[in-house]
């Protein structure tokens, strides 16, 4: 049985909610692969070899795409009262 046939067989026995999650994940991976292929195929006049392995480059890319919260939204005593924010204990 090929990988594709095995995947189809497993999907036939999987609840719809899980199938939707698998579909979303597959579409996400395909779009990332297409973006990576597009970037690799576009000519770059000054190609720079990245010193980071591929997985670190991927993490760095995700990090750069993630919006950073402005410091005004964060409490000033965050570290001091961490238990309060995580567990609801009394503030110091």
Secondary structure, DSSP 8 states (H G I E B T S, - for coil): --HHHHHHHHHHTS-HHHHHHHHHHHHHHHHHHHHHHHHHHS--TT----SS-HHHHHHHHHHHHS----GGGS-TTTTTTHHHHHH-----
